[in-house]
Amino acid sequence: MDVVRPLRFPISLLNAFIIRLIAASPFIQDAARNYEQWERRVSAIWDK
C-alpha cells in the first residue's frame, strides 16, 4: 500500500508518479471493475 504523504519536492513527485502507475496497472483496473460489478449486484438486492 502506498499513501500520499507530505514529502519534500523531488520525492513527492516520485511518490505521486508511483501511485498513478500502480492505479493504471491491469491488476488494479481489474479489481476496480470487479468491485463495481459487486456494487451493482448488491445495490440491485438492497434496492428492491
VEXLUMLO-11072 format. One record per residue (C-alpha): x, y, z. Coordinates in steps of 0.5 Angstrom, whole numbers, m for minus. Layout:
BEGIN
{site {X,Y,Z}};
...
REM end
This chain:
BEGIN
{site {0,0,0}};
{site {2,7,m2}};
{site {m1,13,1}};
{site {0,21,m1}};
{site {4,24,5}};
{site {8,30,5}};
{site {15,29,3}};
{site {20,34,0}};
{site {20,36,m7}};
{site {23,31,m11}};
{site {21,25,m7}};
{site {14,28,m7}};
{site {14,28,m15}};
{site {16,21,m15}};
{site {11,18,m10}};
{site {6,21,m14}};
{site {8,18,m20}};
{site {9,11,m17}};
{site {1,12,m14}};
{site {m1,14,m21}};
{site {3,8,m24}};
{site {0,3,m19}};
{site {m7,6,m21}};
{site {m6,5,m28}};
{site {m4,m3,m27}};
{site {m8,m8,m30}};
{site {m8,m12,m23}};
{site {m12,m5,m20}};
{site {m16,m4,m26}};
{site {m19,m11,m26}};
{site {m20,m10,m18}};
{site {m24,m4,m19}};
{site {m28,m7,m25}};
{site {m30,m13,m20}};
{site {m31,m8,m15}};
{site {m36,m4,m19}};
{site {m40,m10,m21}};
{site {m40,m13,m14}};
{site {m43,m6,m12}};
{site {m48,m6,m18}};
{site {m51,m13,m15}};
{site {m51,m11,m8}};
{site {m55,m5,m10}};
{site {m60,m9,m14}};
{site {m61,m13,m8}};
{site {m62,m8,m3}};
{site {m66,m3,m7}};
{site {m72,m8,m8}};
REM end
